Amino acid sequence: MRDLSFIEELLKTKSVLTLLDKKIDEAAADVDIIEYSIAVKMLEHKLAVLTALNVSVDGDGDEKASFNVYGTNKSIVIDKKKLREAITIQDTPVTERQGMPEEAKRELPNITREGISEEEFVEEALKAIGPLKKTERKTLDKDSFIKVFKYMGEFAKLRNKDLKKNAQQQRCQSFNSDKDSYFNALKDAMTKEEKSFEEASDIFFDKLCITKECYERT
């Protein structure tokens, strides 16, 4: 699997943003306004980073390349000479293996969110996660982190189901009639969902006997 070039990555990101915009304009049924707003913001940041990387900087040449770190007041300078010394061309190819995301997903059992209480979901999730494994740095290892991330996210969706439904009904009352009320309802829903996700995370951390700091450092 080859890496995408700069222009390919740029066009791919832009095409995803265009698709999201088209779905919203068409009022597609699968649009979750909260999740889409988060996805669009992340893609916009990525697009801004890629665009920034394509800016020429005065003073750069054969010896160095520099660029700003998006969202901060810092910049990075790359020593091209050292970079060239770090690259070795071999006479033999290496074995590449195509990533199998669907196969990885199948290894983690899905827990239905229909007709199940929060307590029952957490109990099933803890069984699926199993004993946590940690690294030498006392952070979660890759497999444990993926499991916690998956089931914690699904648990948050379970807790937010009624919240999303009520928020949608509230927004629809002012859609195309009162833009200020619609915008306030949207902000209020995002605040409540963010708080609910934090609470869901705390429940999982408590049940798994790990701290929020451990998870974030991982």
C-alpha positions, 0 to 999 in steps of 0.5 A: 500500500503506497503513501499518497502524494501531497496533491493526492492527499489534498484532493482527497481531503477536499473531495470529502469536504465537498461530499459532506457539503453536498449531503447537507444541501440535499438534506440526506437522511444519514446526516447527524449534524453534531457528528458531521460538524466535528468531522468537517472541523477535523477535515478543515484543520487537515486541509489547512495543514496540507495547504500550509505545507505548500507555502514557500518560506524565504530562506529555505533552499537546498539545505533546509525546509521549514513550515509552521505548526498549524494552530500554534506559534511554533514552526519546524525546520528540517535539515535536508542533509540529515534527512538524505543521510537517513534514507538508504536505497536497498537492492531488494524489495521489502514485503508489504502487507495490505491493511485489513480494517474490516478483518480487524473490526470483526475481531471485536464483537459488536454489542447491540444498543437496542433493548439494553440498559446502560449497566448491561452494556457496560457489563458486556463491554468489560467482557469484550475488553478483557484484562487490560495490558499496559506498556512499560510507560504505564500506558495502555497497549495498542489492542487494549486502547482500541477496545476501550476506545470502541466500546466507550464511544458506543456507550456514549452513543447509547447514553446520547440516543434520547438526547440526540432525538430530543435535540433534533426535535427542538432544532426542527421547531425553529428550522427555517424560521428562527436562525438564532433559536436554531443556532442556540439549540445546536450549541446547547445540544453539543454542550450536553453531548460533550458533558454526556461523553465525559460522564460515559468516559468516567464510568468506563475509567472507574470500571476499568480501574484506570485514570483519565490521565492514563488514557489521554497519555496513551 
